[in-house]
Amino acid sequence: MFAVLLGCGLRRSELASLTVKHIQMRDSRWCIVDLVGKHGRVRTVPMPTWTKNAIDAWTSSAEIVEGYLFRPITRGDHVCGDRLSEKVVWQCSSHTSRVSGSRTVAPHDLRRTTAHGRAARR
């Protein structure tokens, strides 16, 4: 989840709605295609190789071949719904940053980091 947020700079809602079909090869590059974002805008987002590798590792270990990439699970490791909510994405981000001992990192902080990295590469 963090690899996609950081590598592609997605919003919480975009991450929550991400499906296997969104991940496609375009012009010899991996991308997230036909992603519906803020105000209903449809866009294609380039994906770094390390992010694609993280998605492949996740889908392989979670045995996900179709549908949403990230799904809610119970503490007993049972899938309990079709997709994560935006609120859960935020909660996972803040919890992970607190556990690591750093300040709270919101998903949008990762989005800003991605935008800064893209501007520096131009």
Helices and strands as residue ranges (DSSP letters): H 2-8, H 12-16, G 20-22, E 23-26, E 29-36, G 38-40, E 42-46, H 49-61, H 86-99, H 107-121
